[in-house]
């Protein structure tokens, strides 16, 4: 038993040291703030109260979920998925992405196909449908409100040194459809992992999940 406890202590200590080194060198821990508009735009990937790991070294690319200062309010963050970089032609047709002429249709339903999302203004629950989209060599989940009115199509050619962001919630968005393409240098922080959600460590459903 003593040998086992020593081994366990060594493993825990090693992991703690690695965690400290990682945090000092390339990872930050962030709690998603209690912000209705931000939380709604993050569904189904994240929600207010989630504790996540943010990677702040390296280059970002198409499909990465990034945290950026809100270009309209320096006191807030926006979180969106990079869907266009310098020179790309981005079209968004009622939430569906067309990048340089290629359509990115949904591929399949999420494991939990339906979810409720608090409305970004009054907080009342709105039913959404969750689907998966292949993008940037991987996939991510997206949500759409079932009762939302169609939006007019958007078209944008991304300028030098800028990126175009798209919210995972295609209906209740806070992204480049609202504020345009933004400086790529302001969107270097990629959200890569959720440690646990607002219900705490013991809520298995939202614990230890990679963010696609």
C-alpha positions in Angstrom: 0.0 0.0 0.0 2.8 2.4 0.9 4.5 1.8 -2.5 1.2 2.4 -4.3 0.6 5.7 -2.4 4.1 6.8 -3.3 3.5 6.0 -6.9 0.2 7.8 -6.9 1.8 10.8 -5.2 4.5 10.9 -7.9 2.0 10.7 -10.7 -0.2 13.5 -9.2 2.9 15.6 -8.5 4.2 15.2 -12.1 0.8 16.1 -13.5 0.6 19.2 -11.3 4.1 20.3 -12.4 3.1 19.8 -16.1 -0.1 21.7 -15.6 1.8 24.7 -14.0 4.4 24.6 -16.8 1.6 24.5 -19.5 -0.2 27.4 -17.8 2.9 29.5 -17.7 3.9 28.9 -21.3 0.9 28.4 -23.5 -2.4 27.8 -21.8 -4.8 30.0 -19.8 -7.9 28.9 -17.8 -11.0 31.0 -18.5 -14.5 30.9 -17.1 -17.1 31.8 -19.7 -18.8 34.9 -18.3 -22.5 35.2 -17.4 -23.4 37.1 -20.6 -26.7 36.1 -22.3 -25.7 37.2 -25.8 -22.3 35.5 -25.6 -23.7 32.3 -24.1 -26.5 32.0 -26.7 -23.9 32.5 -29.5 -21.8 29.6 -28.1 -24.4 26.9 -28.1 -24.1 24.0 -28.5 -20.3 24.0 -27.9 -20.2 26.0 -24.7 -22.3 28.0 -22.2 -21.9 30.6 -19.5 -20.0 29.2 -16.4 -18.0 26.6 -18.4 -14.3 26.5 -17.3 -12.2 26.1 -20.4 -8.5 25.9 -21.5 -7.4 28.6 -23.9 -4.4 28.0 -26.1 -2.6 31.4 -26.8 0.5 30.3 -28.7 0.7 29.2 -32.3 -1.2 30.1 -35.5 -5.0 29.9 -35.9 -6.7 28.5 -38.9 -10.0 27.7 -40.5 -12.3 25.8 -38.1 -10.7 27.0 -34.9 -12.9 28.4 -32.1 -11.2 31.6 -30.9 -11.7 34.2 -28.2 -11.3 37.8 -29.3 -12.0 41.2 -27.8 -15.4 42.5 -28.9 -14.7 45.1 -31.6 -17.7 47.0 -30.4 -17.2 46.8 -26.6 -13.7 46.4 -25.2 -15.1 45.2 -21.9 -16.6 42.0 -23.6 -15.3 39.0 -25.5 -16.7 37.4 -28.6 -16.1 33.8 -29.3 -16.5 32.5 -32.9 -15.2 30.0 -35.4 -12.7 31.2 -38.0 -14.4 30.5 -41.4 -12.5 32.9 -43.5 -9.0 34.4 -43.7 -7.3 36.9 -45.9 -8.5 36.7 -49.5 -11.3 34.2 -48.8 -14.8 34.8 -50.1 -17.3 34.0 -47.4 -21.0 33.6 -48.0 -23.5 32.8 -45.3 -26.9 31.7 -46.5 -29.3 31.5 -43.6 -26.6 30.1 -41.4 -25.0 27.8 -44.0 -21.4 28.5 -44.9 -20.1 28.8 -48.5 -16.3 29.3 -48.5 -14.6 30.1 -51.8 -17.6 28.5 -53.6 -17.7 25.3 -51.5 -20.8 24.6 -49.5 -20.4 23.2 -46.0 -23.7 21.4 -45.5 -24.5 19.6 -42.2 -23.3 16.0 -42.2 -25.3 14.4 -39.4 -27.2 15.1 -36.2 -25.4 15.5 -32.8 -25.7 12.8 -30.2 -28.3 15.1 -28.5 -30.2 16.4 -31.5 -32.4 18.9 -29.6 -31.4 21.4 -27.0 -32.9 24.5 -25.4 -31.0 27.8 -25.4 -31.9 30.9 -23.4 -32.9 33.8 -25.7 -30.1 36.4 -25.7 -32.4 39.2 -24.8 -35.1 38.0 -22.4 -33.7 34.6 -21.4 -36.8 32.5 -22.3 -35.9 29.0 -23.5 -35.9 28.4 -27.2 -35.6 24.9 -28.8 -32.7 24.4 -31.2 -31.6 21.6 -33.5 -28.0 20.5 -33.2 -26.1 19.2 -36.2 -22.4 18.6 -37.2 -20.4 20.3 -40.0 -17.1 19.1 -41.5 -14.7 22.1 -41.7 -11.0 22.7 -41.7 -10.0 19.1 -41.5 -12.3 18.4 -38.5 -15.9 19.0 -37.4 -17.8 21.1 -35.1 -21.4 21.2 -33.8 -23.8 24.0 -34.8 -27.2 25.0 -33.5 -30.2 26.6 -35.1 -33.5 27.8 -33.6 -36.3 25.8 -35.2 -38.7 28.8 -35.3 -36.3 31.5 -36.5 -37.1 33.6 -39.6 -34.7 33.2 -42.5 -31.9 35.8 -42.6 -30.8 37.6 -45.8 -27.6 36.1 -47.4 -24.3 37.7 -46.5 -21.2 37.9 -48.7 -17.8 39.2 -47.8 -14.3 39.0 -49.2 -11.9 39.0 -46.2 -9.3 41.8 -46.3 -5.6 41.8 -45.5 -4.8 40.7 -41.9 -8.4 40.0 -41.0 -10.5 36.9 -40.2 -14.2 36.2 -40.6 -16.0 34.7 -37.5 -19.1 32.6 -37.4 -20.9 31.7 -34.2 -21.7 28.0 -33.6 -25.2 29.2 -32.9 -26.2 30.1 -36.4 -29.4 31.8 -35.3 -28.4 33.8 -32.1 -25.1 34.9 -33.4 -22.5 37.5 -32.3 -20.1 37.3 -35.2 -18.8 38.9 -38.4 -22.4 39.1 -39.7 -22.9 41.7 -37.0 -19.5 43.5 -36.8 -17.6 42.5 -40.0 -14.2 40.8 -40.3 -11.8 41.7 -37.5 -8.0 41.8 -37.1 -6.5 38.4 -37.1 -4.0 39.5 -34.4 -6.9 40.0 -32.0 -8.0 36.4 -32.4 -5.0 34.4 -31.4 -6.5 32.5 -28.5 -8.1 29.2 -29.3 -10.5 27.4 -26.9 -9.5 23.8 -26.9 -10.9 22.0 -23.9 -13.7 22.2 -21.3 -12.7 21.2 -17.8 -16.2 21.3 -16.4 -19.4 23.3 -16.7 -21.3 25.6 -14.4 -22.8 22.7 -12.4 -19.3 21.8 -11.2 -16.8 19.0 -11.4 -19.2 16.2 -10.6 -21.6 16.9 -13.5 -20.2 14.2 -15.8 -22.0 15.5 -18.9 -19.9 18.6 -19.2 -16.6 17.4 -17.7 -13.4 16.9 -19.6 -14.5 17.5 -23.2 -12.3 18.5 -26.2 -13.8 21.5 -28.1 -13.9 20.6 -31.7 
